Amino acid sequence: MSFFEEIGNLLGLDWARIAVGYSVVNYNGEAVYIEGIKKVVSLSDTETVFDAGKGRVRITGEGLSVFALEEKTAVIKGRITAVSEVV
């Protein structure tokens, strides 16, 4: 069970709601962990965009780099200034 599944269970959210969305953790503006991504849309040292859930997630900052990328998860490191949803 993933971290976000455990939190969803604690909050009483059913699996269907969790599975169609995405979840993000911003670690003090130094890194972002995102779960529920479908694909990388764009990648640069100032902006990274993922297809995730029903929309897109944009991570902006400086010196961004992909630290880890797996099937549905990613870790982006750098100076994170914003994480936003793009519909």
N, CA, C and O atoms as CSV, one atom per row, in Angstrom:
chain,resi,resn,atom,element,x,y,z
A,1,MET,N,N,0.852,-1.175,0.000
A,1,MET,CA,C,0.000,0.000,0.000
A,1,MET,C,C,0.897,1.236,0.000
A,1,MET,O,O,1.864,1.318,0.757
A,2,SER,N,N,0.558,2.196,-0.862
A,2,SER,CA,C,1.357,3.413,-0.946
A,2,SER,C,C,1.033,4.351,0.215
A,2,SER,O,O,0.030,4.189,0.911
A,3,PHE,N,N,1.896,5.316,0.398
A,3,PHE,CA,C,1.696,6.340,1.419
A,3,PHE,C,C,0.347,7.025,1.235
A,3,PHE,O,O,-0.394,7.218,2.199
A,4,PHE,N,N,0.034,7.391,-0.005
A,4,PHE,CA,C,-1.211,8.113,-0.262
A,4,PHE,C,C,-2.434,7.232,-0.096
A,4,PHE,O,O,-3.498,7.731,0.271
A,5,GLU,N,N,-2.317,5.946,-0.352
A,5,GLU,CA,C,-3.433,5.030,-0.085
A,5,GLU,C,C,-3.718,4.988,1.416
A,5,GLU,O,O,-4.875,4.987,1.837
A,6,GLU,N,N,-2.653,4.954,2.212
A,6,GLU,CA,C,-2.829,4.936,3.662
A,6,GLU,C,C,-3.510,6.212,4.147
A,6,GLU,O,O,-4.423,6.154,4.971
A,7,ILE,N,N,-3.073,7.359,3.642
A,7,ILE,CA,C,-3.694,8.628,4.030
A,7,ILE,C,C,-5.159,8.655,3.575
A,7,ILE,O,O,-6.035,9.091,4.322
A,8,GLY,N,N,-5.420,8.187,2.347
A,8,GLY,CA,C,-6.792,8.119,1.848
A,8,GLY,C,C,-7.678,7.280,2.748
A,8,GLY,O,O,-8.817,7.653,3.033
A,9,ASN,N,N,-7.154,6.147,3.196
A,9,ASN,CA,C,-7.911,5.290,4.109
A,9,ASN,C,C,-8.212,6.009,5.420
A,9,ASN,O,O,-9.324,5.921,5.942
A,10,LEU,N,N,-7.215,6.723,5.951
A,10,LEU,CA,C,-7.426,7.471,7.193
A,10,LEU,C,C,-8.484,8.557,7.021
A,10,LEU,O,O,-9.239,8.843,7.950
A,11,LEU,N,N,-8.540,9.162,5.831
A,11,LEU,CA,C,-9.509,10.224,5.569
A,11,LEU,C,C,-10.863,9.703,5.109
A,11,LEU,O,O,-11.805,10.475,4.930
A,12,GLY,N,N,-10.958,8.381,4.917
A,12,GLY,CA,C,-12.217,7.794,4.480
A,12,GLY,C,C,-12.490,7.945,3.003
A,12,GLY,O,O,-13.644,7.869,2.582
A,13,LEU,N,N,-11.452,8.159,2.199
A,13,LEU,CA,C,-11.619,8.271,0.752
A,13,LEU,C,C,-11.544,6.874,0.147
A,13,LEU,O,O,-10.677,6.080,0.510
A,14,ASP,N,N,-12.450,6.580,-0.770
A,14,ASP,CA,C,-12.425,5.256,-1.381
A,14,ASP,C,C,-11.342,5.185,-2.461
A,14,ASP,O,O,-10.885,6.209,-2.967
A,15,TRP,N,N,-10.946,3.973,-2.798
A,15,TRP,CA,C,-9.863,3.750,-3.741
A,15,TRP,C,C,-10.162,4.356,-5.110
A,15,TRP,O,O,-9.247,4.852,-5.768
A,16,ALA,N,N,-11.408,4.328,-5.553
A,16,ALA,CA,C,-11.765,4.865,-6.864
A,16,ALA,C,C,-11.426,6.351,-6.957
A,16,ALA,O,O,-10.951,6.801,-8.000
A,17,ARG,N,N,-11.654,7.115,-5.905
A,17,ARG,CA,C,-11.328,8.554,-5.920
A,17,ARG,C,C,-9.833,8.770,-5.928
A,17,ARG,O,O,-9.341,9.682,-6.591
A,18,ILE,N,N,-9.104,7.944,-5.200
A,18,ILE,CA,C,-7.650,8.099,-5.132
A,18,ILE,C,C,-7.021,7.707,-6.463
A,18,ILE,O,O,-6.093,8.370,-6.927
A,19,ALA,N,N,-7.512,6.645,-7.077
A,19,ALA,CA,C,-6.903,6.094,-8.286
A,19,ALA,C,C,-7.001,7.010,-9.488
A,19,ALA,O,O,-6.119,6.968,-10.346
A,20,VAL,N,N,-8.024,7.831,-9.590
A,20,VAL,CA,C,-8.165,8.705,-10.763
A,20,VAL,C,C,-7.491,10.058,-10.572
A,20,VAL,O,O,-7.504,10.888,-11.481
A,21,GLY,N,N,-6.920,10.282,-9.436
A,21,GLY,CA,C,-6.271,11.556,-9.159
A,21,GLY,C,C,-4.760,11.429,-9.045
A,21,GLY,O,O,-4.162,10.449,-9.490
A,22,TYR,N,N,-4.175,12.417,-8.454
A,22,TYR,CA,C,-2.743,12.417,-8.198
A,22,TYR,C,C,-2.519,13.016,-6.821
A,22,TYR,O,O,-3.406,13.661,-6.261
A,23,SER,N,N,-1.334,12.801,-6.282
A,23,SER,CA,C,-0.985,13.354,-4.985
A,23,SER,C,C,0.421,13.922,-5.067
A,23,SER,O,O,1.273,13.400,-5.786
A,24,VAL,N,N,0.658,14.998,-4.324
A,24,VAL,CA,C,1.933,15.708,-4.372
A,24,VAL,C,C,2.400,16.016,-2.957
A,24,VAL,O,O,1.607,16.405,-2.099
A,25,VAL,N,N,3.695,15.836,-2.723
A,25,VAL,CA,C,4.316,16.280,-1.487
A,25,VAL,C,C,5.457,17.214,-1.868
A,25,VAL,O,O,6.332,16.848,-2.652
A,26,ASN,N,N,5.444,18.426,-1.307
A,26,ASN,CA,C,6.500,19.408,-1.533
A,26,ASN,C,C,7.383,19.400,-0.289
A,26,ASN,O,O,6.917,19.728,0.803
A,27,TYR,N,N,8.639,19.033,-0.442
A,27,TYR,CA,C,9.576,18.942,0.667
A,27,TYR,C,C,10.350,20.245,0.803
A,27,TYR,O,O,11.431,20.403,0.236
A,28,ASN,N,N,9.782,21.177,1.564
A,28,ASN,CA,C,10.431,22.453,1.882
A,28,ASN,C,C,10.917,23.225,0.667
A,28,ASN,O,O,11.892,23.970,0.762
A,29,GLY,N,N,10.266,23.065,-0.458
A,29,GLY,CA,C,10.681,23.781,-1.650
A,29,GLY,C,C,11.981,23.281,-2.254
A,29,GLY,O,O,12.550,23.925,-3.135
A,30,GLU,N,N,12.457,22.122,-1.777
A,30,GLU,CA,C,13.712,21.557,-2.276
A,30,GLU,C,C,13.486,20.373,-3.208
A,30,GLU,O,O,14.349,20.046,-4.023
A,31,ALA,N,N,12.331,19.733,-3.090
A,31,ALA,CA,C,11.994,18.582,-3.928
A,31,ALA,C,C,10.487,18.377,-3.904
A,31,ALA,O,O,9.804,18.775,-2.960
A,32,VAL,N,N,9.986,17.752,-4.955
A,32,VAL,CA,C,8.565,17.408,-5.044
A,32,VAL,C,C,8.453,15.939,-5.397
A,32,VAL,O,O,9.105,15.461,-6.325
A,33,TYR,N,N,7.616,15.219,-4.645
A,33,TYR,CA,C,7.273,13.831,-4.962
A,33,TYR,C,C,5.851,13.863,-5.489
A,33,TYR,O,O,4.963,14.431,-4.853
A,34,ILE,N,N,5.629,13.253,-6.651
A,34,ILE,CA,C,4.287,13.211,-7.234
A,34,ILE,C,C,3.948,11.772,-7.594
A,34,ILE,O,O,4.752,11.056,-8.191
A,35,GLU,N,N,2.748,11.368,-7.220
A,35,GLU,CA,C,2.269,10.013,-7.483
A,35,GLU,C,C,0.969,10.123,-8.278
A,35,GLU,O,O,0.109,10.943,-7.955
A,36,GLY,N,N,0.828,9.304,-9.308
A,36,GLY,CA,C,-0.372,9.307,-10.133
A,36,GLY,C,C,-0.148,9.941,-11.496
A,36,GLY,O,O,-1.106,10.309,-12.177
A,37,ILE,N,N,1.111,10.071,-11.897
A,37,ILE,CA,C,1.383,10.674,-13.204
A,37,ILE,C,C,1.157,9.658,-14.319
A,37,ILE,O,O,1.291,8.450,-14.125
A,38,LYS,N,N,0.813,10.178,-15.482
A,38,LYS,CA,C,0.607,9.324,-16.648
A,38,LYS,C,C,1.747,9.475,-17.648
A,38,LYS,O,O,2.190,8.490,-18.239
A,39,LYS,N,N,2.228,10.714,-17.843
A,39,LYS,CA,C,3.363,10.924,-18.734
A,39,LYS,C,C,3.972,12.292,-18.483
A,39,LYS,O,O,3.347,13.172,-17.892
A,40,VAL,N,N,5.200,12.450,-18.941
A,40,VAL,CA,C,5.885,13.737,-18.879
A,40,VAL,C,C,5.483,14.531,-20.114
A,40,VAL,O,O,5.623,14.050,-21.239
A,41,VAL,N,N,4.982,15.753,-19.906
A,41,VAL,CA,C,4.571,16.617,-21.011
A,41,VAL,C,C,5.721,17.516,-21.433
A,41,VAL,O,O,6.008,17.645,-22.623
A,42,SER,N,N,6.381,18.139,-20.460
A,42,SER,CA,C,7.535,18.987,-20.764
A,42,SER,C,C,8.496,18.969,-19.589
A,42,SER,O,O,8.120,18.692,-18.450
A,43,LEU,N,N,9.747,19.273,-19.904
A,43,LEU,CA,C,10.801,19.156,-18.907
A,43,LEU,C,C,11.868,20.203,-19.197
A,43,LEU,O,O,12.443,20.217,-20.285
A,44,SER,N,N,12.135,21.074,-18.237
A,44,SER,CA,C,13.228,22.032,-18.366
A,44,SER,C,C,13.757,22.339,-16.971
A,44,SER,O,O,13.239,21.815,-15.985
A,45,ASP,N,N,14.771,23.173,-16.879
A,45,ASP,CA,C,15.321,23.485,-15.565
A,45,ASP,C,C,14.493,24.525,-14.812
A,45,ASP,O,O,14.812,24.857,-13.669
A,46,THR,N,N,13.421,25.050,-15.446
A,46,THR,CA,C,12.538,26.008,-14.770
A,46,THR,C,C,11.083,25.549,-14.678
A,46,THR,O,O,10.301,26.118,-13.916
A,47,GLU,N,N,10.714,24.518,-15.451
A,47,GLU,CA,C,9.325,24.040,-15.429
A,47,GLU,C,C,9.244,22.584,-15.869
A,47,GLU,O,O,9.864,22.177,-16.852
A,48,THR,N,N,8.470,21.816,-15.123
A,48,THR,CA,C,8.181,20.428,-15.488
A,48,THR,C,C,6.667,20.259,-15.437
A,48,THR,O,O,6.022,20.692,-14.482
A,49,VAL,N,N,6.103,19.629,-16.464
A,49,VAL,CA,C,4.652,19.415,-16.525
A,49,VAL,C,C,4.387,17.932,-16.737
A,49,VAL,O,O,5.008,17.290,-17.585
A,50,PHE,N,N,3.453,17.400,-15.951
A,50,PHE,CA,C,3.040,15.999,-16.048
A,50,PHE,C,C,1.557,15.925,-16.355
A,50,PHE,O,O,0.781,16.741,-15.857
A,51,ASP,N,N,1.145,14.950,-17.173
A,51,ASP,CA,C,-0.256,14.551,-17.243
A,51,ASP,C,C,-0.496,13.725,-15.991
A,51,ASP,O,O,0.245,12.786,-15.703
A,52,ALA,N,N,-1.535,14.080,-15.251
A,52,ALA,CA,C,-1.826,13.358,-14.013
A,52,ALA,C,C,-3.303,13.491,-13.690
A,52,ALA,O,O,-3.864,14.585,-13.750
A,53,GLY,N,N,-3.928,12.381,-13.349
A,53,GLY,CA,C,-5.344,12.435,-13.007
A,53,GLY,C,C,-6.154,12.979,-14.161
A,53,GLY,O,O,-6.028,12.506,-15.290
A,54,LYS,N,N,-6.978,13.961,-13.888
A,54,LYS,CA,C,-7.849,14.534,-14.912
A,54,LYS,C,C,-7.266,15.813,-15.515
A,54,LYS,O,O,-7.924,16.465,-16.325
A,55,GLY,N,N,-6.072,16.171,-15.140
A,55,GLY,CA,C,-5.470,17.392,-15.650
A,55,GLY,C,C,-3.965,17.267,-15.737
A,55,GLY,O,O,-3.423,16.174,-15.900
A,56,ARG,N,N,-3.307,18.390,-15.627
A,56,ARG,CA,C,-1.852,18.426,-15.657
A,56,ARG,C,C,-1.351,19.117,-14.401
A,56,ARG,O,O,-2.029,19.967,-13.825
A,57,VAL,N,N,-0.152,18.734,-13.989
A,57,VAL,CA,C,0.495,19.342,-12.834
A,57,VAL,C,C,1.762,20.026,-13.316
A,57,VAL,O,O,2.597,19.422,-13.988
A,58,ARG,N,N,1.891,21.308,-12.956
A,58,ARG,CA,C,3.067,22.090,-13.347
A,58,ARG,C,C,3.908,22.364,-12.102
A,58,ARG,O,O,3.399,22.834,-11.085
A,59,ILE,N,N,5.181,22.067,-12.199
A,59,ILE,CA,C,6.137,22.364,-11.137
A,59,ILE,C,C,7.084,23.413,-11.694
A,59,ILE,O,O,7.716,23.193,-12.728
A,60,THR,N,N,7.187,24.545,-11.022
A,60,THR,CA,C,8.075,25.608,-11.487
A,60,THR,C,C,9.120,25.919,-10.431
A,60,THR,O,O,8.909,25.707,-9.237
A,61,GLY,N,N,10.242,26.420,-10.895
A,61,GLY,CA,C,11.319,26.764,-9.983
A,61,GLY,C,C,12.601,27.038,-10.726
A,61,GLY,O,O,12.585,27.467,-11.880
A,62,GLU,N,N,13.718,26.788,-10.059
A,62,GLU,CA,C,15.047,27.003,-10.624
A,62,GLU,C,C,15.891,25.766,-10.413
A,62,GLU,O,O,15.813,25.117,-9.370
A,63,GLY,N,N,16.690,25.446,-11.398
A,63,GLY,CA,C,17.590,24.297,-11.293
A,63,GLY,C,C,16.865,22.976,-11.128
A,63,GLY,O,O,17.358,22.079,-10.444
A,64,LEU,N,N,15.688,22.846,-11.751
A,64,LEU,CA,C,14.907,21.624,-11.604
A,64,LEU,C,C,15.549,20.477,-12.371
A,64,LEU,O,O,16.056,20.655,-13.478
A,65,SER,N,N,15.517,19.307,-11.763
A,65,SER,CA,C,16.003,18.103,-12.435
A,65,SER,C,C,15.200,16.909,-11.939
A,65,SER,O,O,14.698,16.899,-10.815
A,66,VAL,N,N,15.093,15.919,-12.789
A,66,VAL,CA,C,14.390,14.690,-12.425
A,66,VAL,C,C,15.350,13.834,-11.615
A,66,VAL,O,O,16.374,13.378,-12.123
A,67,PHE,N,N,15.012,13.623,-10.370
A,67,PHE,CA,C,15.838,12.809,-9.486
A,67,PHE,C,C,15.457,11.338,-9.620
A,67,PHE,O,O,16.320,10.462,-9.577
A,68,ALA,N,N,14.155,11.070,-9.784
A,68,ALA,CA,C,13.664,9.700,-9.941
A,68,ALA,C,C,12.398,9.740,-10.795
A,68,ALA,O,O,11.568,10.639,-10.658
A,69,LEU,N,N,12.268,8.764,-11.664
A,69,LEU,CA,C,11.082,8.664,-12.514
A,69,LEU,C,C,10.753,7.193,-12.676
A,69,LEU,O,O,11.551,6.417,-13.201
A,70,GLU,N,N,9.564,6.820,-12.218
A,70,GLU,CA,C,9.098,5.445,-12.336
A,70,GLU,C,C,7.761,5.458,-13.061
A,70,GLU,O,O,7.334,6.498,-13.563
A,71,GLU,N,N,7.105,4.317,-13.116
A,71,GLU,CA,C,5.887,4.184,-13.915
A,71,GLU,C,C,4.836,5.246,-13.595
A,71,GLU,O,O,4.297,5.858,-14.518
A,72,LYS,N,N,4.531,5.480,-12.336
A,72,LYS,CA,C,3.488,6.444,-11.971
A,72,LYS,C,C,3.960,7.492,-10.977
A,72,LYS,O,O,3.151,8.268,-10.469
A,73,THR,N,N,5.254,7.526,-10.694
A,73,THR,CA,C,5.778,8.458,-9.711
A,73,THR,C,C,7.017,9.181,-10.233
A,73,THR,O,O,7.707,8.708,-11.136
A,74,ALA,N,N,7.273,10.344,-9.633
A,74,ALA,CA,C,8.471,11.103,-9.990
A,74,ALA,C,C,8.912,11.921,-8.790
A,74,ALA,O,O,8.107,12.282,-7.931
A,75,VAL,N,N,10.205,12.204,-8.748
A,75,VAL,CA,C,10.770,13.132,-7.780
A,75,VAL,C,C,11.533,14.181,-8.568
A,75,VAL,O,O,12.421,13.857,-9.356
A,76,ILE,N,N,11.181,15.441,-8.348
A,76,ILE,CA,C,11.839,16.561,-8.994
A,76,ILE,C,C,12.594,17.331,-7.911
A,76,ILE,O,O,12.023,17.691,-6.882
A,77,LYS,N,N,13.882,17.580,-8.153
A,77,LYS,CA,C,14.692,18.333,-7.196
A,77,LYS,C,C,15.038,19.686,-7.788
A,77,LYS,O,O,15.051,19.860,-9.006
A,78,GLY,N,N,15.317,20.633,-6.918
A,78,GLY,CA,C,15.702,21.977,-7.309
A,78,GLY,C,C,15.104,22.971,-6.331
A,78,GLY,O,O,14.692,22.589,-5.235
A,79,ARG,N,N,15.053,24.220,-6.705
A,79,ARG,CA,C,14.398,25.249,-5.888
A,79,ARG,C,C,12.967,25.382,-6.396
A,79,ARG,O,O,12.715,26.052,-7.397
A,80,ILE,N,N,12.033,24.739,-5.701
A,80,ILE,CA,C,10.631,24.695,-6.107
A,80,ILE,C,C,9.950,25.989,-5.674
A,80,ILE,O,O,9.970,26.341,-4.494
A,81,THR,N,N,9.354,26.692,-6.621
A,81,THR,CA,C,8.636,27.925,-6.285
A,81,THR,C,C,7.126,27.747,-6.324
A,81,THR,O,O,6.404,28.472,-5.639
A,82,ALA,N,N,6.628,26.778,-7.126
A,82,ALA,CA,C,5.178,26.569,-7.191
A,82,ALA,C,C,4.861,25.187,-7.740
A,82,ALA,O,O,5.592,24.638,-8.565
A,83,VAL,N,N,3.756,24.643,-7.260
A,83,VAL,CA,C,3.161,23.425,-7.802
A,83,VAL,C,C,1.699,23.773,-8.049
A,83,VAL,O,O,0.979,24.158,-7.129
A,84,SER,N,N,1.267,23.634,-9.302
A,84,SER,CA,C,-0.101,24.035,-9.631
A,84,SER,C,C,-0.732,23.055,-10.596
A,84,SER,O,O,-0.053,22.328,-11.321
A,85,GLU,N,N,-2.064,23.060,-10.582
A,85,GLU,CA,C,-2.822,22.216,-11.505
A,85,GLU,C,C,-3.181,23.036,-12.730
A,85,GLU,O,O,-3.613,24.184,-12.624
A,86,VAL,N,N,-2.996,22.431,-13.892
A,86,VAL,CA,C,-3.345,23.060,-15.163
A,86,VAL,C,C,-4.460,22.231,-15.766
A,86,VAL,O,O,-4.273,21.049,-16.056
A,87,VAL,N,N,-5.607,22.838,-15.954
A,87,VAL,CA,C,-6.756,22.096,-16.477
A,87,VAL,C,C,-6.888,22.305,-17.977
A,87,VAL,O,O,-7.799,21.760,-18.599
